[in-house]
Amino acid sequence: MADTKYVYRFGNTNTDGDRSMKELLGGKGANLAEMGSIGLPVPPGFTITTETCKQFLDLGEAWPEGLDEQVKAGIAHIEDEMGLKFNDPNNPLLVSVRSGAAVSMPGMMDTVLNLGLNDVAVQGLAKAMGNERFAYDAYRRFIDMFGDVVMGVHHEHFEHAIDSLKQERGVEHDTELSTKDLKELVDRYKAIYRKHTGHMFPSDPVEQLRFAINAVFLSWNSSRAIKYRRINRIAGLIGTAVNVQAMAFGNMGDDSGTGVLFTRNPSTGEKELYGEFLVNAQGEDVVAGIRTPEPIAGMANVFPKAYNDLVDATKRLELHYKNMQDIEFTVQRGRLFLLQTRNGKRTGTAAIQIAVDMVSEGLVKKKTAVRDLVEPGHLDQLLHPRFRDETSYKSDVIGTGLPASPGAAVGQVVFSADTAEEWREEGKKVILVRIETSPEDVGGMDAAEGILTSRGGMTSHAAVVARGWGKPCVAGCGDIVINYRNKTFTNGEVTIHEGEWLSLNGSTGEVILGQQDLVAPELSGGFATFMEWADEFRTINVRANADAPADARQAIEFGAEGIGLCRTEHMFFEGDRIQAVREMILAGSETERRAALAKLLPYQRDDFEGLFREMAGKPVTIRLLDPPLHEFLPHDPEGKRQMAQSLGVTLEEVQAKVDFLDEFNPMLGHRGCRLGIVYPEITEMQARAILEAAVVVAEEGKTVLPEIMVPLIGTLEEFADQKEHIKDTAEAVFAEKGKRIEYLIGTMIEIPRAALIADEIAQEAEFFSFGTNDLTQMGFGYSRDDAGKFLPYYTEKGILPDDPFQVLDQKGIGQLVKLGTERGRSTNASLKVGVCGEHGGEPSSVEFFFKTGLNYVSCSPFRVPIARLAAAQAQLRSEA
């Protein structure tokens, strides 16, 4: 494979790649090549491909044949463009080595800066730059980073050494250490390195580079990177690229600096440069929280020419990429260099505002805005709660930090990521409190309701990750001191212990003692505008699962086009009606059962009238009774005693019925259509309630579209039996009321056998609705109630890519949906097909249902906007 191209150059004179090559070059490498090709100031470098990473790992951590020669050619390319040489005693070349996967994974993989320094090169750098202090500062940073990233010598050892030296010298900041101090620090760092590795620090730049490239490749399979990919459902990637780039130095003095910015506010979407910079610093200083950065606007006063160049570059990049950009830059002696650009992560609020603004500015078309600028998960963020009254808790504010990610969060304090994950598994809501977060904390950050750090700025790791996930975050709260050993933090007046309740306002930066009340958010006018655009492009309908008029109202507010699942059994638990249900269960004859059901009829009819009124003109799919009867009976001694007393029967009679209905596997037992077949009077009562309600509402002048759905069928004969009872009841109702209405009779496809014989069933059924929750349960043979004991291990070990109850298993369960749809329509071309499991609101599942040709998806009301956008994006991607 010696002729395989492993290395691609980038720069302002020789560039081999472009932004279309993200899968091969990673996002960072592709964008560096793109920026170089359009004339933006990018230090030259080269990218080693993601395919090389895979080969390296497949070969047992060995370089494939030919890579060594191509890396040397890449170094020569940088040397030629820069006029510098590796290990040159007068003008040494230094490079950075960074990771870069096809999908952005901030901070998840490794970076090494200032590579190429040794005892000779540091003197050459000092001569070339005329700044000896700068050279030794770069050298100590390199030893620290190389030791930590490449050799596993933890950063805290080096941090302890510099803190000790600052104490000895009586100074507070790194910048106050003299050149002599830094030379001594380099020696101390080398000693730390040798102590922990057993080796001298490597002096050969080529050897350093090889070690660093290997470390970046290996970081692809680090636990934090694997966990990040799992949390963010990033799949299908083969590895990370490696970007080797000439260093641009922001730590050369007061005419140099470094920073990070977004071309628009990533929290609000406002059209303003949003970011931070530091004078006389390197990139890691901005995100590490060691020094407090300055707002980006202040750069205009410090580096006016570089700032103007930066503003011009942000405009060019937005116009070129047609998206908000996240940019890393360095100013070296007044000259601007761009080190990275990528589509910026943003909150849901910002995503909507940016999309609407970019369309109104003429920067993008509506189609592009819907397809590319807002993710379904962004809409989920908009539906998160806020505090009920932000003025009521002011006396309980114990600290204020930076408002790093908006929203409100309430939880119990924990101080480690592991504890956060453990407590969430126990059903607790937690606030993760850290001095500063690192990539190792991503599991705990995901588990937490919100994040609080005492160090770090608006572009720190905690801030960037929290904003991307829509989690409230307060960063850099200098009012508090955290003690990990004691599991406490204090503001000097109040001490908070692990397990105590805390509230965070990520929009204001306030840290609040205790539990504050939360309320649902209000959606902006921009949200409505954007969703109207999404609806213009989607072709699959979106309904909601709703069991009560209030649910239906909420669903309509979120844009639902009907009810795809009304679970009638939920109505049985309200008020006094449970009494009638239990009478029906205890009945010893059909006559007694019908008498009890007659008491339930008016309750059910009133419920359905409310739904039909709310959904006037929209279809309402009502599922007949599904759960086993034992679910309506008490199982505790006191509950049984009260039931016996209220119904005027003996405790023994109640216990006997409970024992009779008890099942070894109730999910596969006497439920669904099986109840209606054994007790047809239940089906008849429910059909009567539905159709009588439909007639009443229709007589009010409203359009009523009832769809009666028979659950859990596995044979054509089961469906035919229930259909006959429904039709007979309908005819009786219409004759009594003197009015007919149109209605449909269909079935849920939730047993694998039903999908296999869908062609037979479709000859009798007018619609199918796939119940993917039960279909997944029966298709996998996993109990929904028990799978939580092992599914986390399955996803963590890669046995399954996702929890199949959350994300549709397209290879298996999805094929049952596809097969059932195709077979059903083969005998009934007009068959309407939908899905009513919670998969109906999961974006990747919605795209699968669209491709399969379903007419609609149905999900919980709060997921309706997500399904609407996912459906529109599926349509637009199919056209691309």
PEQUI-V245107 format. One record per helix or strand. SS is the DSSP state (H for helix, E for strand). FROM is the first residue (numbers start at 1). TO is the last residue. If there is no record, write none. Layout:
# PEQUI-V245107
{{SS:FROM:TO} {SS:FROM:TO}}
This chain:
# PEQUI-V245107
{{E:7:10} {H:19:37} {E:45:48} {H:50:58} {H:67:82} {E:85:85} {E:92:92} {E:95:100} {E:111:115} {H:119:129} {H:132:150} {H:155:169} {H:174:176} {H:179:197} {H:205:219} {H:223:231} {E:241:246} {E:257:262} {E:274:279} {H:283:288} {E:294:295} {H:296:302} {H:304:321} {E:325:332} {E:335:343} {H:348:360} {H:366:373} {H:376:382} {E:386:387} {H:394:396} {E:397:400} {E:402:405} {E:408:414} {H:417:425} {E:430:434} {H:439:447} {E:450:453} {H:461:469} {E:472:475} {E:481:483} {E:488:490} {E:495:497} {E:501:505} {E:510:513} {E:518:519} {H:525:537} {E:541:545} {H:549:557} {E:562:567} {H:568:573} {H:577:586} {H:590:614} {E:619:623} {H:629:632} {H:637:647} {H:651:661} {H:666:668} {H:673:678} {H:680:699} {E:705:710} {H:716:737} {E:743:749} {H:752:756} {H:758:761} {E:767:770} {H:772:780} {H:787:789} {H:791:796} {H:813:827} {E:832:835} {H:838:841} {H:843:852} {E:856:860} {H:861:879}}
